[in-house]
Amino acid sequence: MFRAVPTVRSNPTQRTEALVSVAGAVLEAVQDEQRLAARVADLAAETLGGLAGVWLSRADTGEARWVTDGYGRMGTELAELLRDHVKEHLAASADGVARPVLASGQEARLAEWMRAGNVGAYSLFPIVAGGRLLGGLAITWPGEWCPLATEDLEYAKTLAGLAGVTMFNARILADSAVAMDELRQHSELIEHMSDAVISCDAEGRVVSWNAGADRVYGYSNAEATGCDLFALLCTEFVASDDVPVSREEVLRLAAEGGWQGESRERRSDGAALVTMASLTGRFDREGRMELILVNRDITAQRREEHEALHDALTGLPNRRMLTLRLYDAYARACRYNRSLAVLFIDLDGFKPINDTYGHAAGDEVLKAVANRVTVAVRGTDTVGRIGGDEFVVVLQETGSRESVIEVTRRILDAVAEPVEIGATSVEVLASIGIAHAIEPKIEDTADELLAAADLAMYEAKRQRIGMAFSEFEEPS
C-alpha cells in the first residue's frame, strides 16, 4: 500500500523529530537500507500528506527499484522513469526539486502512470549524497495541483537530503566494517606467515614484528620493537651474484620501487642466518621513507647448495663448482678478449704423511694448503679442490706470462712452508701445470684448457721443476 494520510499539515516539532529520526538511523541503514527508505516514505506522508514512495538506485547497475509497496505495484518501469526525470531536471532546477515540466513524450508516459495510480500532481525529491543519485522521494496528490507551500518543499527536500546523507554514511560505515574485517584477516594472515614481516620507521627502528619474525630470528615482538633492525640482526646485504651490496644502495633501490636479494644475519642465539630479503620503501606524510621487509629463512637451503658445490674438508669449490666457474670465466675471456690461466696443482710427498701420521694429519695438511693457495691469489680468482691432493686455480685477466709465473711462484713458496701438526712439523711441495690462454679463441673450450694444465703438471712433476707451461698459451 501507499504511505498515505489525510492532507493535514504537521507542526514544526513533528517535522524536526522526523528529520532527527532520519539523521540518526545510520546503524539501522547499515542493517537494512530499505527499512530506512520505508521510514522516509512514512514520515513524508505523515508530515506532508498525499501519497509518498521511495525508490533506490542499485550501486552496481544504477537500476531503480521501489522499496515501498504502493508504487511497487506500478512496476520497475515507473521507478526508472522517475529516476531519469530526476537526472534530467535536477541540474536545471534552482531549488533542487524536480517538478512536472517534462518533455512531452516522457511527460505523457508519466501522466499515464499517474492515471493508473489514480493520482495527479506530483513532486520528486532526489536522494543524493557523495555526488551520486542514490534514489528519490516521490509525493503525489489527486488532482492537477501540488498543495505544497515553499516551506513544505524545503522540508521535503531536506528530508530527502538527510536520507541521502544517512544512507551514504551507512554505506561508508558498512564498507569500513568490511575493510576492517579484511584488514583483520590480512593481519591474521601476516601473523601466521612463516616469513618474517617487519616494518621500520624512517630511522630504521622496528615498528611491527610478526610471529614469523619471532620464529626466524628468535626475538619476541616486545624485544625487537623500537630497536635498530640492522644493528639488532647484524645485517649484511648480498646481491644475487653473491656480491656484497651496501646498505645505502639497498635503501636507494627500496625507495625507487624495491630491492630483492640475500641478507646475512644473526639470530638471537648468535647462529648465522641467511634470508631471501625483499625491501620496499614507502613515504610518510613528511616525506620520510619507511621500510617494509619480508624475509624468508633459506639457511638450510643455502647450506645444502653449499655442500653440493663445495668440498666438505676444505670448503673450496668442488669439481662441479670449479667447472661452472671455469666455463663462465672462459666465456667472458673470449667475449672481451681477456687473458685467462688455469693452474693444476698436485702435492709431492703427501702420501707418506698419510701413511706415517694418519689421515687426520693428512686432512690438516690439505686444509692448510687450501688456505695458503687462496691467500696467494686475488679475491676474483677461483681456487678449487677436485679430489685427493689435487687443486685447480682459475686466474682471470692475468696479463703477461711473467705475471702468471709470479703468482705460481708465490703459491709454490706458500705450499712449501712447514705445516705444524701437534708437536710435529711436516712439509709438502707442489708441482704446478700452467695453461695460459693469452688470446682465448671461441673454437677452443674450457675443458681443453684444464686438460692442458693437467698435462703440464705431470711434466713439472716428472722433471721436478715446480712449474711447467703447456703450449696452450702461445698465440698463433
C-alpha positions in Angstrom: 0.0 0.0 0.0 1.0 3.7 -0.5 2.2 5.5 2.6 -0.8 8.0 2.8 -2.6 10.1 5.4 -5.2 12.9 5.0 -3.8 16.1 3.8 -3.2 17.7 7.2 -0.2 19.9 7.9 2.1 18.8 10.7 3.6 21.2 13.2 7.3 22.2 13.2 8.1 19.9 16.2 6.8 16.9 14.3 9.0 17.8 11.3 12.0 18.3 13.4 11.5 15.0 15.1 11.2 13.4 11.6 14.5 14.9 10.5 16.2 13.8 13.7 14.8 10.3 13.2 16.2 10.0 9.7 19.6 11.6 10.6 20.0 9.1 13.5 19.2 6.0 11.5 22.7 5.2 10.3 23.1 1.9 12.1 19.6 0.9 11.0 20.5 1.7 7.4 23.7 -0.4 7.7 21.5 -3.4 8.6 18.6 -2.6 6.1 18.7 0.3 3.8 15.2 -0.4 2.6 13.8 -0.1 6.1 15.2 3.5 6.2 13.7 4.2 2.8 10.3 3.0 4.0 10.6 5.2 7.1 11.3 8.2 5.0 8.2 7.5 2.9 6.1 7.1 6.1 7.4 10.4 7.5 6.8 12.3 4.3 3.2 11.0 4.1 2.6 11.8 7.8 4.0 15.3 7.7 3.1 16.4 4.2 0.0 14.4 3.3 -0.6 12.8 -0.1 1.0 9.5 -1.2 4.7 9.0 -0.7 7.1 6.4 -2.0 10.9 6.0 -2.2 12.9 4.2 -4.9 16.7 3.4 -4.6 19.2 3.0 -7.4 21.4 -0.1 -7.3 25.0 0.7 -6.5 26.3 -1.7 -9.1 24.0 -1.2 -12.1 22.1 2.1 -11.3 18.8 0.2 -11.9 16.0 1.9 -9.9 13.7 -0.2 -7.7 10.9 0.7 -5.4 11.2 -0.1 -1.7 7.7 0.9 -0.8 4.6 -1.2 -1.6 2.3 1.3 -3.3 4.5 2.4 -6.1 5.8 -1.1 -6.3 2.5 -2.2 -7.8 3.2 0.1 -10.7 6.4 -1.8 -11.5 10.0 -1.1 -12.1 9.4 0.9 -15.3 7.9 3.8 -13.3 10.9 3.9 -11.0 13.2 4.0 -14.0 11.1 6.8 -15.5 11.2 8.9 -12.3 14.9 8.3 -11.9 15.5 9.5 -15.4 13.3 12.5 -14.8 15.3 13.5 -11.7 18.6 13.1 -13.5 17.4 15.3 -16.4 15.9 18.1 -14.3 17.9 18.1 -11.1 20.7 20.2 -12.5 18.3 22.6 -14.2 16.2 23.1 -11.1 17.2 26.1 -9.0 15.9 24.7 -5.7 16.9 21.0 -6.3 13.3 19.9 -6.7 12.1 18.2 -9.9 8.6 19.3 -10.9 6.3 18.1 -13.7 8.0 20.0 -16.5 8.9 17.1 -18.6 9.4 16.8 -22.3 6.1 15.8 -24.0 7.0 12.2 -24.6 8.2 11.5 -21.1 5.5 13.7 -19.5 2.8 11.6 -21.3 4.3 8.4 -20.0 4.5 9.8 -16.5 0.9 11.1 -16.8 -0.2 7.6 -17.8 1.3 6.2 -14.7 -0.3 8.8 -12.6 -3.7 8.0 -14.0 -3.1 4.3 -13.4 -2.5 5.1 -9.8 -5.4 7.4 -9.5 -3.1 10.3 -8.7 -2.4 13.6 -10.5 0.1 16.2 -9.3 3.5 15.1 -8.0 6.8 16.4 -6.8 10.1 14.4 -6.9 12.9 15.0 -4.4 16.3 13.5 -5.2 18.1 11.4 -2.5 21.7 12.4 -3.3 25.0 12.1 -1.5 28.6 12.0 -2.4 27.8 13.4 -5.8 25.7 10.4 -6.7 22.0 9.9 -7.1 21.1 7.2 -4.6 17.3 7.3 -5.2 14.4 9.6 -4.9 11.3 10.5 -2.8 8.0 10.8 -4.8 5.0 12.5 -3.3 1.7 12.6 -5.3 -1.8 14.0 -4.8 -5.1 13.6 -6.5 -6.0 16.4 -8.9 -3.8 18.6 -11.0 -2.2 20.8 -8.5 0.6 20.4 -5.9 -0.6 21.6 -2.4 2.9 22.1 -1.0 3.9 25.6 0.1 7.5 26.8 -0.3 8.4 25.7 3.3 6.9 22.3 2.6 9.1 21.9 -0.5 12.1 22.9 1.6 11.2 20.4 4.3 10.7 17.6 1.8 14.0 18.5 0.1 15.7 18.4 3.5 14.1 15.1 4.4 15.3 13.5 1.2 18.7 15.1 1.6 19.1 13.8 5.1 18.0 10.3 3.9 20.8 10.5 1.2 23.5 11.6 3.7 22.3 8.9 6.2 22.4 6.2 3.5 25.8 7.4 2.3 27.2 7.3 5.8 25.7 3.9 6.4 27.4 2.6 3.2 30.7 4.1 4.3 30.3 2.5 7.7 29.4 -0.8 6.1 32.4 -0.5 3.7 34.6 0.4 6.7 33.4 -2.6 8.6 34.2 -4.8 5.6 37.6 -3.1 5.2 38.3 -3.5 8.9 37.3 -7.2 8.7 39.5 -7.6 5.6 42.3 -5.8 7.4 41.9 -8.0 10.4 42.0 -11.1 8.2 45.1 -9.7 6.4 46.7 -9.0 9.8 45.9 -12.6 10.9 47.4 -13.9 7.7 50.6 -11.9 8.1 50.8 -13.0 11.7 50.6 -16.7 10.7 53.0 -16.4 7.8 56.2 -18.4 8.2 58.1 -15.4 6.7 59.3 -12.6 8.8 57.2 -9.5 8.0 58.7 -6.4 9.6 58.1 -2.6 9.2 60.6 0.1 10.3 60.3 3.8 10.7 62.5 6.4 8.9 65.3 5.8 11.4 65.3 2.1 10.8 63.6 1.3 14.2 61.3 -1.7 14.3 57.6 -0.7 14.3 55.9 -4.1 13.7 57.2 -7.6 14.0 55.0 -10.6 13.2 55.1 -14.1 14.7 57.1 -15.3 11.7 59.9 -12.9 12.7 59.8 -14.4 16.2 60.4 -17.8 14.7 63.0 -16.7 12.2 65.1 -14.6 14.5 64.3 -15.7 18.0 63.4 -12.3 19.3 59.9 -11.6 20.6 57.9 -8.6 19.4 58.5 -6.8 22.7 62.3 -7.4 22.4 62.5 -6.2 18.8 60.1 -3.3 18.7 62.0 0.0 18.9 65.4 -1.5 18.1 67.6 -0.6 15.1 66.7 -3.5 12.9 70.0 -3.8 11.0 72.1 -3.4 14.2 70.0 -6.0 16.0 70.4 -8.6 13.3 74.0 -7.6 12.2 72.6 -7.4 8.6 74.8 -7.6 5.6 73.2 -7.5 2.1 74.3 -9.6 -0.8 73.2 -9.4 -4.5 72.1 -12.5 -6.5 75.6 -12.9 -7.8 77.0 -13.2 -4.2 78.5 -9.7 -4.4 78.1 -7.5 -1.2 75.8 -4.5 -1.5 76.0 -1.5 0.8 73.0 -0.6 3.0 72.9 2.8 1.3 72.5 1.2 -2.1 69.8 -1.2 -0.8 67.8 1.7 0.7 68.1 3.7 -2.5 66.7 0.9 -4.6 64.0 0.2 -2.0 62.9 3.9 -2.3 62.8 3.5 -6.1 60.5 0.5 -6.1 62.1 -2.3 -4.1 65.2 -4.4 -3.6 65.5 -8.2 -3.5 68.5 -10.2 -2.7 70.0 -12.1 0.2 71.0 -10.9 3.7 73.5 -12.5 6.1 72.2 -12.1 9.6 72.4 -13.4 13.2 69.7 -15.0 15.3 69.2 -14.0 18.9 71.4 -17.0 19.9 74.2 -15.9 17.6 73.6 -18.5 15.0 74.3 -17.4 11.4 71.3 -16.9 9.2 70.7 -16.4 5.5 67.4 -14.9 4.4 65.9 -14.1 1.0 65.1 -10.5 1.6 62.6 -8.2 -0.1 62.6 -4.5 1.0 60.1 -1.9 -0.1 60.1 1.8 0.8 57.0 3.9 1.4 57.0 7.6 2.3 55.1 9.1 5.3 53.3 12.5 5.2 56.6 14.3 6.0 58.3 12.6 3.0 60.4 10.3 5.2 60.9 6.7 3.9 59.6 3.8 6.0 60.6 0.2 5.2 58.6 -2.9 4.9 60.7 -6.2 4.9 59.6 -9.7 4.0 62.4 -12.1 4.8 62.4 -15.8 4.3 64.8 -18.1 6.1 66.9 -20.0 3.4 69.7 -21.0 5.7 69.1 -24.8 5.3 68.7 -24.4 1.5 71.9 -22.4 1.1 73.7 -25.0 3.3 72.5 -27.8 1.1 73.6 -25.9 -2.0 76.9 -25.1 -0.5 77.5 -28.7 0.4 76.6 -29.8 -3.1 79.1 -27.4 -4.7 81.9 -27.3 -2.1 84.5 -29.6 -0.8 83.5 -30.8 2.7 87.0 -30.8 4.1 88.4 -27.5 2.8 85.3 -25.5 2.0 86.7 -24.8 -1.5 84.6 -25.2 -4.7 84.5 -28.9 -5.7 84.9 -30.2 -9.2 81.3 -29.3 -10.2 81.5 -25.8 -8.9 85.0 -25.3 -10.3 83.9 -26.4 -13.7 81.0 -24.0 -13.7 83.2 -21.1 -12.8 85.8 -22.1 -15.4 83.2 -22.2 -18.1 81.9 -18.8 -17.1 85.4 -17.3 -16.9 86.4 -18.7 -20.3 83.3 -17.4 -21.9 84.0 -13.9 -20.6 87.6 -14.1 -21.7 86.6 -14.9 -25.2 83.9 -12.2 -25.3 86.1 -9.4 -24.0 89.4 -10.8 -25.4 91.0 -11.1 -21.9 93.7 -13.5 -20.9 93.0 -16.5 -18.7 95.1 -19.1 -16.9 94.5 -22.4 -15.3 96.9 -23.8 -12.7 96.7 -27.5 -12.0 98.4 -28.3 -8.6 99.4 -31.7 -7.3 101.2 -32.2 -3.9 104.5 -34.1 -3.8 105.2 -36.0 -0.6 101.6 -36.1 0.6 101.1 -39.9 0.6 104.0 -40.5 3.1 102.3 -38.1 5.6 99.1 -40.0 5.4 100.9 -43.3 5.8 103.1 -42.1 8.7 100.9 -39.8 10.7 97.4 -40.9 9.6 94.5 -39.4 7.6 93.7 -36.8 10.3 97.2 -35.3 9.8 96.8 -35.5 6.1 93.5 -33.6 6.3 95.2 -30.9 8.3 97.8 -30.6 5.6 95.1 -30.3 2.9 93.3 -27.6 4.8 96.5 -25.7 5.3 97.4 -25.9 1.6 93.9 -24.8 0.6 94.1 -21.7 2.9 97.6 -20.8 1.6 96.7 -21.1 -2.0 93.6 -19.0 -1.5 95.6 -16.2 0.2 98.2 -16.2 -2.5 95.7 -15.3 -5.3 93.2 -12.5 -5.8 89.6 -12.5 -4.5 88.4 -12.6 -8.1 90.2 -15.8 -8.8 88.9 -19.3 -8.0 90.7 -22.0 -6.0 89.1 -25.4 -6.0 89.9 -28.9 -4.8 88.9 -31.6 -7.4 89.9 -34.6 -5.4 92.7 -36.1 -3.2 95.7 -33.8 -3.1 94.8 -32.0 -6.4 93.8 -28.4 -6.6 93.0 -26.1 -9.5 93.3 -22.3 -9.7 91.5 -20.2 -12.3 93.2 -16.8 -12.8 91.2 -14.2 -14.7 92.7 -11.2 -16.6 96.2 -12.5 -16.0 98.1 -10.1 -18.3 101.6 -11.3 -19.3 103.3 -14.7 -18.9 105.5 -13.1 -16.3 102.5 -12.2 -14.1 101.3 -15.8 -14.2 104.8 -17.0 -13.3 104.9 -14.6 -10.3 101.6 -15.9 -9.0 102.7 -19.5 -9.4 105.9 -18.9 -7.5 104.0 -17.3 -4.7 101.8 -20.5 -4.5 104.9 -22.8 -4.6 106.6 -20.8 -1.7 103.4 -20.8 0.3 102.8 -24.5 0.0 106.4 -25.3 0.8 106.1 -23.7 4.3 106.1 -26.4 7.1 102.7 -27.4 8.5 102.5 -27.9 12.3 100.6 -31.0 13.3 100.6 -31.1 17.1 104.3 -31.4 18.0 105.3 -32.5 14.5 106.3 -30.3 11.6 105.7 -31.8 8.1 106.4 -30.5 4.6 105.0 -31.0 1.2 105.9 -29.5 -2.2 103.8 -28.7 -5.2 104.0 -29.4 -8.9 102.0 -26.9 -10.9 101.0 -27.2 -14.6 100.1 -23.9 -16.3 97.8 -23.4 -19.3 97.7 -19.7 -20.2 95.3 -18.5 -22.8 96.7 -15.2 -23.8 94.2 -14.8 -26.7 91.4 -17.2 -25.9 89.6 -18.5 -29.0 85.9 -19.4 -29.1 86.7 -22.6 -31.0 88.7 -23.8 -28.0 87.0 -24.9 -24.8 87.5 -24.6 -21.1 87.9 -28.4 -20.9 90.8 -28.2 -23.3 92.5 -25.5 -21.1 92.1 -27.7 -18.0 93.4 -30.8 -19.8 96.4 -28.8 -21.0 97.2 -27.7 -17.4 96.9 -31.3 -16.2 99.4 -32.5 -18.8 101.8 -29.6 -17.9 101.5 -30.6 -14.2 102.7 -34.1 -15.0 105.7 -32.6 -16.9 106.6 -30.4 -13.9 106.4 -33.5 -11.6 108.4 -35.6 -14.0 111.2 -33.0 -14.3 110.9 -32.0 -10.6 110.9 -28.3 -11.6 108.0 -27.0 -9.6 106.1 -25.5 -12.6 105.7 -26.1 -16.3 103.8 -24.4 -19.1 101.7 -26.0 -21.7 101.7 -24.7 -25.2 98.1 -23.6 -24.9 99.1 -20.1 -24.2 101.1 -19.5 -27.3 99.2 -17.1 -29.7 99.1 -18.1 -33.4 
